[in-house]
Amino acid sequence: MALSTSLFALLGCSSTAQNQVVRGPLSIGYTLDREYSLNLFKPNANGKLIGTHTTSYFTINFQGKPVVVKNKEGKKVPLWQARFLADAPKPALLATSNGIYLITDNHGQPQITTVLDEGIDLSTYQWLDSEQGQPGRETSSYPMDNSTSSRLLSGGRYLLVGNSASAQIGSDGLTGCSVLDVHTLSVHPIDWSSQAAIQRADGFVRVSSRLVSCSPGKTQLVFLGRRDNHQSNRPEYALLAVNFVKNQIYAVPFRASAMQFMWAEDATSDWAATYFDWTRNRQGAEVLSVHPYTQHPPWHGRWAQDPGEGQPIRYELKPVLPGMFDHFMSWAQKQYPAIEPNVERSEGMIHATFTINRSVFDLYVRADYRSLGLESKDQTLLRTIGDQFDEKLRQGLFQDGFGEMDPD
């Protein structure tokens, strides 16, 4: 198998800061390093060039003098991203390497605060309040050519930094995850993986790093938690609410079968808003609890992939009975009378192919997964049809097409 290695400055790079952006006494510039990849280990390659990769490295100056960022071992770190915080009360920027550092003007002197210590995971950012008060999309910072990206970081007040499912609290108190309050420039490390935190959460641990929601007052983050019940040999689930200012965690267990919850992807902000409530206790602190439904909302579908990631989406219903196939086709033929489906029925599977506006659709109902899935390369029309049918489900129609979930 061919192997490759990279040579840095020996084979060429630029070394002068370009396109400086200035805010108050702080300025950001960058250099570009071109890395050449060589086939040094492939037989008869003779060190032949196979390509290049350009990485931008950023320089920070305070009143014209270089600001050196060092890790906890005291070594200077290369910065592959640097951006001013657009809504900060004074000049401030975040500089990114394997760690993330906040650099501010502290009474005429540069102050460097470690927001995220160096770790094995890529540096990630996620606004907690950028989407109508709820979390936005998580983004990662890579060592690449970031020179053309914006030098301003904006989108909300609270920024979740370094949200790693494997984050551990260290001896210095840093956890691999922190919340930065842009308006006050305060940093709040979060501990959810130490033994003390797990005990406070009644043994529940995070299922994944994906953030479910943020409390209305923006004091608590909500993640999905799980623990094993060794008596029933079945998992138990809870929402884990973390007060990031006080670094406190608590668990809110729930019955999955009562909340149309079948897999981790079901735990969205909309789902949480449907089945959970936020109130305040006597001390004024926000408290998360299960909504006391006497009759739960109608069951409905979901999108199997997030279209914002550029992946094909698929409309799904679970758990369904075979009769849901007839419900969907009857509804679809009323909405689109030109449909002439080609239906194939086999043991455990119903498959229909039909065309709408010259776009081909495939409808599957599988007994083993108790699922209905609608797919098409026409993602726009697929989204329209799925949303139309889902609206009918949310109105309470076709509910007899759903089956029973596995008991908790």
C-alpha positions as CSV (number, residue, x, y, z in Angstrom):
1,M,0.0,0.0,0.0
2,A,1.3,3.4,-0.9
3,L,2.3,5.7,1.9
4,S,2.9,9.4,1.9
5,T,4.6,12.0,4.0
6,S,4.5,15.8,4.1
7,L,7.4,18.3,3.9
8,F,6.7,21.8,5.2
9,A,8.7,25.0,4.8
10,L,11.6,23.2,3.0
11,L,9.5,23.0,-0.2
12,G,8.0,26.4,-0.1
13,C,5.6,28.6,1.9
14,S,4.7,32.2,2.4
15,S,5.9,33.9,5.6
16,T,4.4,37.3,5.8
17,A,1.1,38.2,7.5
18,Q,-1.6,39.2,5.0
19,N,-4.9,41.0,5.1
20,Q,-4.8,42.1,8.7
21,V,-8.1,42.7,10.5
22,V,-8.0,45.1,13.4
23,R,-10.3,45.7,16.3
24,G,-9.0,48.0,19.0
25,P,-5.5,47.0,20.0
26,L,-6.0,43.4,18.6
27,S,-5.3,42.4,15.0
28,I,-5.4,39.1,13.1
29,G,-3.2,38.2,10.2
30,Y,-2.2,34.9,8.6
31,T,0.4,33.1,6.6
32,L,-0.1,30.3,4.1
33,D,2.0,27.1,4.3
34,R,1.9,24.8,1.3
35,E,2.5,21.2,2.2
36,Y,3.9,18.9,-0.5
37,S,3.0,15.2,-0.4
38,L,5.6,12.8,-1.6
39,N,5.4,9.1,-2.5
40,L,8.5,8.1,-0.6
41,F,7.6,4.5,0.2
42,K,5.9,3.4,-3.0
43,P,8.3,1.2,-5.1
44,N,9.9,3.2,-8.0
45,A,8.2,6.4,-7.0
46,N,11.6,8.1,-6.3
47,G,10.0,10.8,-4.2
48,K,7.6,11.9,-6.9
49,L,5.2,14.8,-5.9
50,I,1.6,13.6,-5.7
51,G,-0.1,16.8,-4.6
52,T,-0.2,19.8,-2.3
53,H,-2.3,21.0,0.6
54,T,-2.4,24.6,1.9
55,T,-3.0,25.5,5.5
56,S,-3.5,29.0,6.9
57,Y,-1.7,29.8,10.2
58,F,-2.9,32.9,12.0
59,T,-0.9,35.5,13.9
60,I,-2.3,37.7,16.7
61,N,-0.9,41.1,17.6
62,F,-1.7,43.4,20.5
63,Q,-0.8,47.0,19.9
64,G,1.5,45.8,17.1
65,K,3.3,43.2,19.2
66,P,2.9,39.4,18.7
67,V,0.7,37.5,21.1
68,V,2.1,34.0,21.8
69,V,-0.4,31.4,22.7
70,K,1.0,28.4,24.7
71,N,-0.6,25.2,25.8
72,K,-0.5,23.9,29.4
73,E,3.0,22.4,28.7
74,G,4.2,25.9,27.9
75,K,4.7,25.1,24.2
76,K,3.7,27.6,21.5
77,V,0.7,26.3,19.5
78,P,0.0,27.0,15.8
79,L,-3.3,28.7,15.2
80,W,-5.3,27.5,12.2
81,Q,-8.3,29.8,12.8
82,A,-8.9,33.2,14.5
83,R,-12.0,35.2,14.6
84,F,-13.2,38.3,16.5
85,L,-16.4,37.9,18.6
86,A,-18.7,40.3,16.8
87,D,-21.0,40.9,19.8
88,A,-18.4,41.0,22.6
89,P,-18.5,44.1,24.9
90,K,-14.8,44.8,24.1
91,P,-12.3,43.6,21.5
92,A,-12.0,39.8,21.9
93,L,-11.2,36.9,19.6
94,L,-11.2,33.1,19.7
95,A,-8.1,31.4,18.4
96,T,-8.2,27.8,17.5
97,S,-5.7,25.0,17.4
98,N,-6.1,21.6,19.1
99,G,-7.4,23.8,21.9
100,I,-9.5,27.0,21.8
101,Y,-8.2,30.3,23.4
102,L,-10.0,33.5,24.2
103,I,-7.8,36.6,23.8
104,T,-9.1,40.0,25.1
105,D,-7.9,43.4,26.1
106,N,-7.5,43.5,29.9
107,H,-6.7,47.1,30.9
108,G,-4.2,47.6,28.1
109,Q,-2.7,44.1,28.3
110,P,-3.5,41.0,26.3
111,Q,-5.2,38.3,28.3
112,I,-5.3,34.7,27.2
113,T,-8.0,32.4,28.6
114,T,-8.1,28.7,27.8
115,V,-11.6,27.9,26.8
116,L,-10.9,24.3,25.6
117,D,-7.8,22.5,26.5
118,E,-5.9,20.4,23.9
119,G,-7.5,17.0,23.2
120,I,-7.8,14.3,20.6
121,D,-11.1,15.7,19.1
122,L,-11.4,18.5,16.6
123,S,-12.4,21.8,17.9
124,T,-16.2,22.4,17.6
125,Y,-18.5,25.3,17.9
126,Q,-22.3,25.5,18.4
127,W,-24.5,28.5,19.1
128,L,-27.0,27.7,21.8
129,D,-29.5,30.4,20.8
130,S,-29.1,31.1,17.1
131,E,-32.2,29.3,15.8
132,Q,-35.2,31.1,17.3
133,G,-33.6,30.7,20.7
134,Q,-32.6,27.1,20.2
135,P,-29.3,25.5,19.2
136,G,-27.9,26.0,15.7
137,R,-25.7,23.6,13.7
138,E,-22.5,22.4,15.1
139,T,-19.4,23.2,13.1
140,S,-15.8,22.0,13.4
141,S,-12.5,23.8,12.8
142,Y,-9.9,22.0,10.8
143,P,-6.2,22.7,9.9
144,M,-6.9,23.9,6.3
145,D,-6.9,27.1,4.3
146,N,-9.2,29.2,6.4
147,S,-7.8,32.5,5.1
148,T,-10.9,33.4,3.0
149,S,-13.4,32.7,5.8
150,S,-14.9,35.6,7.8
151,R,-12.8,37.0,10.6
152,L,-16.0,37.7,12.6
153,L,-17.9,35.0,14.7
154,S,-21.5,35.8,15.4
155,G,-24.9,34.2,15.7
156,G,-25.9,34.3,19.4
157,R,-24.9,35.0,22.9
158,Y,-24.0,31.6,24.2
159,L,-21.4,29.5,22.4
160,L,-20.9,25.8,23.2
161,V,-17.2,24.9,22.5
162,G,-15.7,21.5,22.2
163,N,-18.8,19.4,22.7
164,S,-17.2,15.9,22.8
165,A,-19.0,12.7,23.9
166,S,-15.7,11.5,25.2
167,A,-14.9,14.7,27.2
168,Q,-13.4,14.0,30.6
169,I,-12.8,16.4,33.4
170,G,-9.1,17.0,34.0
171,S,-6.9,17.8,37.0
172,D,-7.1,21.5,36.0
173,G,-10.9,21.5,36.0
174,L,-11.2,21.8,32.2
175,T,-13.6,19.2,30.7
176,G,-13.2,19.3,27.0
177,C,-16.4,21.3,26.8
178,S,-17.3,24.9,27.9
179,V,-19.9,27.5,27.3
180,L,-18.7,31.0,26.4
181,D,-21.0,33.9,27.3
182,V,-20.1,36.3,24.5
183,H,-21.8,39.3,26.3
184,T,-19.8,38.9,29.5
185,L,-16.8,36.9,28.1
186,S,-17.2,34.5,31.0
187,V,-16.2,30.8,30.4
188,H,-18.2,28.0,32.0
189,P,-16.6,24.5,31.9
190,I,-19.0,21.6,32.0
191,D,-18.6,18.3,33.8
192,W,-20.9,15.5,32.7
193,S,-18.5,12.5,32.6
194,S,-16.9,12.4,36.0
195,Q,-18.1,9.8,38.5
196,A,-19.5,12.5,40.7
197,A,-21.6,13.9,37.7
198,I,-22.8,10.4,36.8
199,Q,-23.9,9.8,40.4
200,R,-25.8,13.1,40.4
201,A,-27.5,12.0,37.2
202,D,-28.7,8.7,38.8
203,G,-26.3,6.6,36.7
204,F,-27.4,8.1,33.3
205,V,-24.7,8.9,30.8
206,R,-24.9,10.8,27.6
207,V,-25.8,8.8,24.5
208,S,-24.1,11.1,22.1
209,S,-22.6,14.6,21.9
210,R,-25.6,15.9,20.0
211,L,-27.3,18.7,21.9
212,V,-31.1,18.3,22.3
213,S,-32.2,21.7,23.3
214,C,-31.5,24.8,25.5
215,S,-33.7,26.0,28.3
216,P,-35.9,29.2,27.6
217,G,-33.7,31.2,30.0
218,K,-30.5,29.9,28.5
219,T,-29.2,28.6,31.8
220,Q,-29.3,24.9,31.0
221,L,-28.3,22.5,28.2
222,V,-30.2,19.3,27.5
223,F,-28.7,16.0,26.3
224,L,-30.0,12.5,25.9
225,G,-29.0,10.1,28.6
226,R,-29.1,6.3,28.9
227,R,-28.4,3.6,31.5
228,D,-28.8,-0.2,31.5
229,N,-31.4,-2.0,33.5
230,H,-29.7,-5.3,34.3
231,Q,-33.0,-6.8,35.6
232,S,-34.9,-6.2,32.4
233,N,-31.9,-6.2,30.1
234,R,-33.3,-3.2,28.4
235,P,-32.0,0.4,28.3
236,E,-33.6,3.2,30.2
237,Y,-33.6,6.8,29.0
238,A,-33.6,10.3,30.5
239,L,-33.0,13.8,29.4
240,L,-29.9,15.2,31.1
241,A,-30.2,18.9,32.0
242,V,-26.9,20.7,32.8
243,N,-26.8,24.1,34.5
244,F,-23.6,25.3,32.8
245,V,-23.2,28.3,35.1
246,K,-23.2,26.3,38.3
247,N,-21.9,23.1,36.6
248,Q,-24.7,21.0,37.9
249,I,-26.5,18.1,36.2
250,Y,-29.7,16.2,36.9
251,A,-31.7,13.5,35.1
252,V,-35.3,13.5,34.0
253,P,-36.3,9.9,33.2
254,F,-39.0,9.2,30.7
255,R,-40.9,6.2,29.2
256,A,-39.8,5.8,25.6
257,S,-43.0,4.0,24.6
258,A,-45.2,6.9,25.8
259,M,-43.2,9.5,23.8
260,Q,-42.8,8.2,20.3
261,F,-39.1,7.7,21.1
262,M,-37.3,4.8,19.3
263,W,-33.7,6.0,18.7
264,A,-31.4,8.8,19.7
265,E,-32.2,10.9,16.6
266,D,-35.8,11.3,17.8
267,A,-34.6,13.5,20.7
268,T,-34.9,16.8,18.9
269,S,-35.7,20.2,20.3
270,D,-39.3,19.9,18.8
271,W,-39.7,16.5,20.5
272,A,-38.5,17.9,23.8
273,A,-40.8,20.8,23.6
274,T,-43.7,18.4,23.0
275,Y,-43.2,16.0,25.8
276,F,-41.4,18.1,28.5
277,D,-42.0,21.4,30.4
278,W,-39.8,24.1,31.8
279,T,-40.9,25.7,35.0
280,R,-39.1,27.7,37.8
281,N,-38.7,26.6,41.4
282,R,-39.0,28.9,44.5
283,Q,-35.4,30.0,44.0
284,G,-36.1,31.1,40.4
285,A,-34.0,28.3,38.8
286,E,-35.3,26.6,35.7
287,V,-36.5,23.0,36.1
288,L,-37.2,20.4,33.4
289,S,-40.0,17.9,33.9
290,V,-42.1,15.4,31.9
291,H,-45.3,17.0,30.6
292,P,-48.3,15.3,32.4
293,Y,-50.3,14.2,29.4
294,T,-53.6,12.4,29.9
295,Q,-53.7,11.8,26.1
296,H,-50.5,12.0,24.2
297,P,-50.2,13.9,20.9
298,P,-50.8,12.0,17.6
299,W,-48.0,9.9,16.2
300,H,-46.3,11.3,13.1
301,G,-43.2,10.7,10.9
302,R,-39.7,11.9,10.8
303,W,-36.9,12.7,8.3
304,A,-34.2,10.1,8.3
305,Q,-31.4,12.5,7.4
306,D,-30.9,16.2,8.0
307,P,-31.1,17.8,4.5
308,G,-28.8,20.6,5.8
309,E,-25.9,18.1,5.6
310,G,-26.4,17.6,1.9
311,Q,-27.5,13.9,2.3
312,P,-30.6,12.3,0.7
313,I,-33.5,12.4,3.0
314,R,-36.2,9.7,3.5
315,Y,-39.6,10.1,5.1
316,E,-40.2,7.4,7.7
317,L,-43.0,6.2,10.0
318,K,-42.4,3.8,12.9
319,P,-43.9,1.6,14.3
320,V,-46.5,0.9,11.6
321,L,-48.9,-1.9,10.7
322,P,-49.2,-3.1,7.1
323,G,-52.4,-1.1,6.9
324,M,-50.4,2.1,6.9
325,F,-49.4,1.3,3.3
326,D,-53.1,1.5,2.2
327,H,-53.6,4.7,4.2
328,F,-50.7,6.4,2.5
329,M,-51.5,5.3,-1.1
330,S,-55.2,6.2,-0.7
331,W,-54.2,9.7,0.5
332,A,-51.6,10.1,-2.2
333,Q,-53.9,9.1,-5.0
334,K,-56.4,11.7,-3.8
335,Q,-53.7,14.4,-3.7
336,Y,-52.2,13.3,-7.0
337,P,-54.8,11.6,-9.1
338,A,-52.4,10.7,-11.9
339,I,-50.6,8.2,-9.7
340,E,-50.5,4.6,-11.1
341,P,-48.5,2.6,-8.6
342,N,-46.7,-0.6,-9.4
343,V,-47.2,-2.7,-6.2
344,E,-45.1,-5.7,-5.2
345,R,-46.1,-7.7,-2.2
346,S,-43.9,-10.4,-0.6
347,E,-43.5,-11.9,2.8
348,G,-42.7,-9.1,5.2
349,M,-42.4,-6.4,2.5
350,I,-44.7,-4.1,0.4
351,H,-43.1,-2.0,-2.3
352,A,-44.7,0.5,-4.6
353,T,-43.2,2.5,-7.3
354,F,-45.0,5.5,-8.7
355,T,-44.4,8.8,-10.6
356,I,-45.5,12.3,-9.7
357,N,-44.6,15.2,-12.0
358,R,-42.1,12.9,-13.8
359,S,-40.3,12.2,-10.5
360,V,-40.1,8.5,-9.4
361,F,-41.0,7.6,-5.8
362,D,-40.5,4.4,-3.9
363,L,-42.7,3.5,-0.9
364,Y,-41.6,0.6,1.3
365,V,-43.4,-1.0,4.3
366,R,-41.3,-3.6,6.1
367,A,-42.7,-5.9,8.7
368,D,-39.3,-6.6,10.4
369,Y,-38.6,-2.9,11.1
370,R,-42.3,-2.1,11.4
371,S,-41.5,0.9,9.2
372,L,-42.8,2.9,6.2
373,G,-40.3,4.7,4.1
374,L,-40.8,7.1,1.2
375,E,-37.8,7.9,-1.0
376,S,-37.1,9.9,-4.2
377,K,-34.2,11.6,-5.9
378,D,-36.5,14.6,-6.2
379,Q,-35.8,15.9,-2.7
380,T,-37.9,19.0,-3.0
381,L,-41.1,17.2,-4.0
382,L,-40.3,14.5,-1.5
383,R,-40.1,17.1,1.3
384,T,-43.5,18.5,0.1
385,I,-45.3,15.2,0.0
386,G,-43.8,14.0,3.3
387,D,-44.8,17.3,5.1
388,Q,-48.3,17.1,3.6
389,F,-48.9,13.6,4.9
390,D,-47.3,14.4,8.2
391,E,-49.7,17.3,8.7
392,K,-52.6,14.9,8.4
393,L,-51.0,12.6,11.0
394,R,-50.6,15.5,13.4
395,Q,-54.3,16.3,12.9
396,G,-55.0,12.8,14.3
397,L,-55.7,10.9,11.0
398,F,-54.6,7.4,10.2
399,Q,-53.5,6.7,13.8
400,D,-54.9,3.1,13.5
401,G,-52.0,2.5,11.1
402,F,-49.5,2.6,13.9
403,G,-48.6,-0.5,15.9
404,E,-47.3,-1.0,19.4
405,M,-43.8,-0.1,20.5
406,D,-41.7,-2.6,22.5
407,P,-42.5,-2.2,26.2
408,D,-40.1,-0.2,28.3
